[in-house]
Amino acid sequence: MKPDMDEKQFIVNMEDLLEVDAGSLHPAVELASLTQWDSLAFVSFLAMADSSYGAKVAPVELRKCKTVGELMKLVSK
């Protein structure tokens, strides 16, 4: 994980992106269980990864992610 990567802030950013209640996400939450994780959220995540974390995420890599924690690992590479 990048030294400047803050797990709590990442979770807050994901809650904002998905428009879910604060405190409802944690690293083990499965993306498939979130009705908000759709094609718009997928594209929004790619934009957030770039703008907030400087991470150029390949869509093929993003598709492999199954949990919120895996998303966090993806942007921290």
Secondary structure, DSSP 8 states (H G I E B T S, - for coil): --TT--HHHHHHHHHHHHT--TT---TT-BGGG-TT-SHHHHHHHHHHHHHHH-----HHHHHH--BHHHHHHHHT-
